[in-house]
């Protein structure tokens, strides 16, 4: 199937009975791509059925057969991963498709294939009827799909916004001539400063004033250069005495973030930290 064909498919089949995050998120994803698609839950796929089938039937988007598809890292695909691998680029850029698989889809697939704990899988599974109630499994399934659809919709919105921010910040990074980057607006910036010589980023705070934040070392959790130990956790009065900067009002106890009253103060903080 060509990925663009998904826009025109009117019906799809998945398995009935107890559901898991795999078939729930698969269904939610298909609905986002093609709002007109009608998904039916069945216990067996009709022999003459030639529509889209997933998580049942041993077809292209099932994963229960012996020769199931496996990622390069050894984690097998489940139905959601197979559908995302085939059609994710209808929603996100190719780079983001890969990252979303690694950061979200892969964990769901691993849980479905091995039973390993995944909090999202666990939460979706809790929508199944309990053994002491008479809830309709299909009604419960569609409640779970609505939750999964909301999660995916918000995640895709954030990812797209972050991708737009990446290109905006990247242009500012290219124009930056030193170890301090001042952002023109408060937007996500961390991805765009990777593999650069930038040490501190200044941006307007939504609490008022300006933040000065340390850049992490590439591929590591630690920052390139944290703010001095003597600043950390001190009151505004103490910070003014130590640094001579009256507008320095806060330094995080871990040393990764400072806050200043004005943009001029923020620059003074960053420049002083570079020099120390």
C-alpha positions as CSV (number, residue, x, y, z in Angstrom):
1,X,0.0,0.0,0.0
2,X,1.2,3.5,-0.9
3,X,1.1,5.7,2.2
4,X,-1.1,8.3,0.4
5,X,-3.7,5.6,-0.1
6,X,-4.5,5.8,3.6
7,X,-6.4,9.0,3.0
8,X,-8.9,7.2,0.9
9,X,-9.5,4.0,2.9
10,X,-13.1,3.8,4.2
11,X,-12.8,0.8,6.5
12,X,-10.3,-1.1,8.6
13,X,-10.4,-4.2,10.8
14,X,-8.8,-4.9,14.1
15,X,-9.4,-7.6,16.7
16,X,-12.3,-7.7,19.1
17,X,-12.3,-8.7,22.8
18,X,-9.7,-7.5,25.2
19,X,-7.7,-4.5,23.9
20,X,-4.3,-3.1,24.5
21,X,-2.4,0.1,23.9
22,X,-1.2,-1.4,20.6
23,X,-4.6,-1.6,18.8
24,X,-6.0,1.4,20.7
25,X,-3.2,3.8,19.6
26,X,-3.2,2.2,16.1
27,X,-6.9,3.1,15.8
28,X,-6.4,6.6,17.2
29,X,-3.6,7.2,14.7
30,X,-5.6,6.0,11.8
31,X,-8.5,8.3,12.8
32,X,-6.1,11.3,12.9
33,X,-4.7,10.6,9.5
34,X,-8.1,9.7,8.0
35,X,-11.1,11.0,10.0
36,X,-13.5,9.2,7.7
37,X,-12.1,5.7,8.3
38,X,-14.5,3.3,10.0
39,X,-12.8,0.7,12.2
40,X,-14.6,-2.5,13.0
41,X,-13.6,-5.0,15.7
42,X,-13.8,-8.6,14.7
43,X,-12.7,-12.0,15.9
44,X,-11.8,-13.2,12.5
45,X,-10.9,-11.6,9.2
46,X,-13.2,-12.6,6.3
47,X,-11.4,-14.6,3.6
48,X,-12.4,-12.2,0.8
49,X,-11.6,-9.0,2.8
50,X,-9.0,-6.8,1.1
51,X,-9.1,-3.7,3.2
52,X,-6.7,-2.5,5.8
53,X,-6.2,-5.0,8.7
54,X,-4.1,-4.5,11.7
55,X,-3.2,-6.5,14.9
56,X,-5.0,-9.5,13.5
57,X,-4.9,-11.7,10.4
58,X,-1.1,-12.1,10.1
59,X,-0.9,-9.5,7.4
60,X,1.4,-6.5,6.8
61,X,0.3,-4.7,10.0
62,X,0.1,-7.7,12.3
63,X,3.0,-8.9,14.5
64,X,1.9,-12.3,15.9
65,X,3.5,-14.4,13.2
66,X,6.9,-16.0,13.7
67,X,8.6,-13.9,11.0
68,X,7.4,-10.6,12.5
69,X,9.4,-7.4,11.8
70,X,12.0,-6.4,14.3
71,X,13.9,-3.1,14.7
72,X,17.6,-2.9,14.4
73,X,18.0,-2.6,18.2
74,X,16.1,-5.9,18.6
75,X,12.8,-4.5,19.7
76,X,10.0,-6.1,17.7
77,X,7.3,-4.0,16.1
78,X,3.7,-4.3,17.2
79,X,0.8,-3.1,15.1
80,X,1.2,0.5,16.2
81,X,4.9,0.5,15.3
82,X,4.2,-1.1,11.9
83,X,1.5,1.5,11.0
84,X,3.7,4.4,12.3
85,X,6.6,3.1,10.3
86,X,4.5,3.1,7.2
87,X,2.4,6.2,7.6
88,X,4.0,8.4,10.2
89,X,5.5,10.7,7.6
90,X,1.9,11.7,6.7
91,X,1.9,13.5,10.1
92,X,5.5,14.5,10.9
93,X,8.9,15.2,9.2
94,X,11.0,12.1,8.7
95,X,13.4,13.0,11.5
96,X,10.5,13.5,13.9
97,X,8.9,10.2,12.8
98,X,12.1,8.4,13.8
99,X,12.4,10.2,17.1
100,X,8.7,9.7,18.0
101,X,9.2,6.0,17.3
102,X,12.2,5.9,19.7
103,X,10.6,8.0,22.4
104,X,7.0,6.8,22.4
105,X,6.0,4.1,20.0
106,X,8.8,1.7,20.8
107,X,7.9,1.5,24.5
108,X,4.3,0.6,23.6
109,X,5.5,-2.0,21.1
110,X,7.9,-3.5,23.6
111,X,5.2,-3.8,26.3
112,X,2.8,-5.4,23.8
113,X,5.3,-8.0,22.7
114,X,6.9,-8.8,26.0
115,X,4.6,-7.7,28.7
116,X,7.1,-5.3,30.1
117,X,5.7,-2.4,32.2
118,X,4.8,0.8,30.4
119,X,2.7,3.4,32.2
120,X,0.8,4.4,29.1
121,X,0.1,0.8,28.2
122,X,-1.0,0.2,31.7
123,X,-3.4,3.2,31.7
124,X,-5.0,2.2,28.4
125,X,-5.4,-1.4,29.6
126,X,-7.4,-0.2,32.6
127,X,-10.2,0.8,30.2
128,X,-11.0,-2.8,29.7
129,X,-14.1,-4.1,31.5
130,X,-13.3,-5.6,34.9
131,X,-14.4,-9.1,35.7
132,X,-17.2,-7.8,38.0
133,X,-19.0,-5.5,35.6
134,X,-21.0,-6.0,32.5
135,X,-19.5,-3.1,30.4
136,X,-19.6,-3.5,26.7
137,X,-15.9,-4.2,25.5
138,X,-16.5,-2.1,22.3
139,X,-17.8,0.9,24.3
140,X,-14.7,0.6,26.6
141,X,-12.5,0.3,23.5
142,X,-13.8,3.6,22.0
143,X,-13.4,5.4,25.3
144,X,-9.7,4.3,25.3
145,X,-9.3,5.3,21.7
146,X,-10.6,8.8,22.5
147,X,-8.0,9.2,25.2
148,X,-5.2,7.9,22.9
149,X,-6.3,10.2,20.2
150,X,-6.1,13.2,22.5
151,X,-2.6,12.1,23.6
152,X,-1.4,11.7,20.0
153,X,-3.0,15.0,18.9
154,X,-1.3,17.0,21.6
155,X,2.0,15.2,21.1
156,X,2.0,15.9,17.4
157,X,1.1,19.5,18.0
158,X,4.1,19.9,20.4
159,X,6.5,18.1,18.0
160,X,5.5,20.3,15.1
161,X,5.9,23.4,17.2
162,X,9.3,22.3,18.3
163,X,10.3,21.6,14.8
164,X,9.3,25.1,13.7
165,X,11.2,26.5,16.7
166,X,14.3,24.5,15.8
167,X,14.6,26.2,12.4
168,X,14.0,29.7,13.9
169,X,16.6,29.2,16.6
170,X,19.0,27.6,14.2
171,X,19.1,30.9,12.2
172,X,19.8,32.8,15.4
173,X,22.6,30.3,16.3
174,X,24.2,30.9,12.9
175,X,24.3,34.6,13.6
176,X,25.7,34.2,17.1
177,X,29.4,35.1,17.3
178,X,30.2,34.1,20.9
179,X,29.3,31.7,23.7
180,X,26.1,33.5,24.7
181,X,22.9,33.3,22.6
182,X,20.1,35.8,23.2
183,X,16.8,34.5,21.8
184,X,14.4,36.9,20.2
185,X,11.5,35.1,21.7
186,X,10.9,32.4,24.3
187,X,10.7,29.2,22.3
188,X,12.3,25.7,22.6
189,X,16.0,26.0,21.8
190,X,17.9,23.0,23.1
191,X,17.9,20.9,19.9
192,X,19.3,23.9,17.8
193,X,22.3,24.5,20.0
194,X,23.7,21.0,19.9
195,X,27.2,20.7,18.5
196,X,27.8,24.5,18.9
197,X,30.2,26.5,21.2
198,X,27.3,28.2,22.9
199,X,27.5,28.0,26.7
200,X,24.6,30.1,27.9
201,X,21.2,31.0,26.4
202,X,19.3,34.1,27.4
203,X,15.5,34.3,27.0
204,X,12.5,36.2,28.3
205,X,10.9,34.4,31.3
206,X,7.1,33.9,31.4
207,X,7.4,34.9,35.1
208,X,8.9,38.3,34.2
209,X,12.5,39.3,33.6
210,X,15.0,37.1,31.9
211,X,16.4,33.6,32.3
212,X,20.0,32.6,31.7
213,X,20.3,28.9,31.2
214,X,23.3,26.6,30.8
215,X,23.7,24.5,27.6
216,X,24.3,20.8,28.2
217,X,27.2,19.0,26.8
218,X,26.4,17.2,23.6
219,X,24.8,13.8,24.3
220,X,25.1,14.2,28.1
221,X,22.9,15.3,31.0
222,X,25.5,17.6,32.5
223,X,25.9,21.2,31.5
224,X,29.0,22.6,29.8
225,X,29.6,25.2,32.5
226,X,27.2,25.6,35.5
227,X,27.0,28.8,37.4
228,X,29.5,29.1,40.2
229,X,28.9,27.1,43.4
230,X,29.0,30.4,45.4
231,X,25.9,31.7,43.6
232,X,23.7,28.6,44.0
233,X,20.7,28.8,46.2
234,X,21.5,32.3,47.5
235,X,19.0,35.1,48.1
236,X,18.8,38.1,45.7
237,X,20.6,40.2,48.4
238,X,23.4,37.7,48.7
239,X,23.7,37.4,44.9
240,X,24.0,41.2,44.5
241,X,26.8,41.3,47.1
242,X,28.7,38.3,45.6
243,X,28.4,39.3,41.9
244,X,27.9,43.1,42.0
245,X,24.8,42.6,39.7
246,X,21.8,44.2,41.5
247,X,19.3,42.6,39.1
248,X,20.4,39.0,39.6
249,X,17.5,37.7,41.7
250,X,17.9,33.9,41.5
251,X,20.4,31.1,40.9
252,X,19.1,27.5,41.0
253,X,20.6,25.3,43.6
254,X,21.9,22.9,40.9
255,X,23.5,25.8,39.1
256,X,21.9,25.3,35.7
257,X,19.7,28.4,35.7
258,X,19.8,32.1,36.7
259,X,17.1,34.8,36.6
260,X,17.6,38.5,36.2
261,X,15.4,41.6,36.3
262,X,16.5,43.1,32.9
263,X,18.0,42.0,29.7
264,X,21.1,44.1,30.6
265,X,21.4,42.3,33.9
266,X,21.0,38.9,32.1
267,X,23.9,39.7,29.8
268,X,26.1,40.8,32.8
269,X,25.3,37.4,34.5
270,X,26.2,35.4,31.4
271,X,29.4,37.3,30.7
272,X,30.5,37.1,34.3
273,X,29.9,33.3,34.3
274,X,31.9,32.9,31.1
275,X,34.8,34.7,32.6
276,X,34.9,32.9,36.0
